[in-house]
Amino acid sequence: MNEELNIYHISEYDSALGKIVLCCEDDLLAGLWFFDQKYFMSLKGSYIRKETKVLADTKRWLDLYFSGKVPDFIPDMKISGTAFQEKVYELLLEIPYGHTSTYKEIGEKIYGDRPFSSQAIGNAIAHNPISILIPCHRVIGSDGSLKGYAGGLERKRRLLDLESRNISE
């Protein structure tokens, strides 16, 4: 079986929280990972170092974000995953800057009153290929505690601190 592989362009970004790898397919951002995070560069295909417009736009977005400004645009993205993962990612995009949601709240938006697994929600979030822009760091436990983050709990805490500090100023 001969499977056609996607070709991705990649670039790096040095953030206050460590090196980030950016990845695009055509003119759409397809991946953004901290260099040492879980599921790093998880998209199947070939990676070629090349600057593109969407990667430059994403770096500009990250510059604004890490400087404490709320970016007034979002780079064009290719959100990919299973149908369930994509639904979760769409809900993550609805969480406003400086706010949080819980795994339970996300599950209730998908399933309503039907039973669901918070673990399944967490697993989908952990596989988010475009961290920070698809704000998986804004999801916390129902008790207000920080739960898993593929980039590490310390980074999650610092991202939430950055956003809350900028909201309160």
Rosetta blueprint (number, residue, H / E / L):
1 M L
2 N L
3 E L
4 E L
5 L L
6 N E
7 I E
8 Y E
9 H E
10 I E
11 S E
12 E E
13 Y E
14 D E
15 S E
16 A L
17 L L
18 G E
19 K E
20 I E
21 V E
22 L E
23 C E
24 C E
25 E E
26 D L
27 D L
28 L E
29 L E
30 A E
31 G E
32 L E
33 W E
34 F E
35 F L
36 D L
37 Q L
38 K L
39 Y L
40 F L
41 M L
42 S L
43 L L
44 K L
45 G E
46 S E
47 Y E
48 I E
49 R E
50 K L
51 E L
52 T L
53 K H
54 V H
55 L H
56 A H
57 D H
58 T H
59 K H
60 R H
61 W H
62 L H
63 D H
64 L H
65 Y H
66 F H
67 S L
68 G L
69 K L
70 V L
71 P L
72 D L
73 F L
74 I L
75 P L
76 D L
77 M E
78 K L
79 I L
80 S L
81 G L
82 T L
83 A H
84 F H
85 Q H
86 E H
87 K H
88 V H
89 Y H
90 E H
91 L H
92 L H
93 L L
94 E L
95 I L
96 P L
97 Y L
98 G L
99 H L
100 T L
101 S E
102 T E
103 Y H
104 K H
105 E H
106 I H
107 G H
108 E H
109 K H
110 I H
111 Y H
112 G L
113 D L
114 R L
115 P L
116 F L
117 S L
118 S H
119 Q H
120 A H
121 I H
122 G H
123 N H
124 A H
125 I H
126 A H
127 H L
128 N L
129 P L
130 I E
131 S L
132 I L
133 L L
134 I L
135 P L
136 C H
137 H H
138 R H
139 V E
140 I E
141 G L
142 S L
143 D L
144 G L
145 S L
146 L L
147 K L
148 G L
149 Y L
150 A L
151 G L
152 G L
153 L H
154 E H
155 R H
156 K H
157 R H
158 R H
159 L H
160 L H
161 D H
162 L H
163 E H
164 S H
165 R H
166 N H
167 I H
168 S H
169 E L
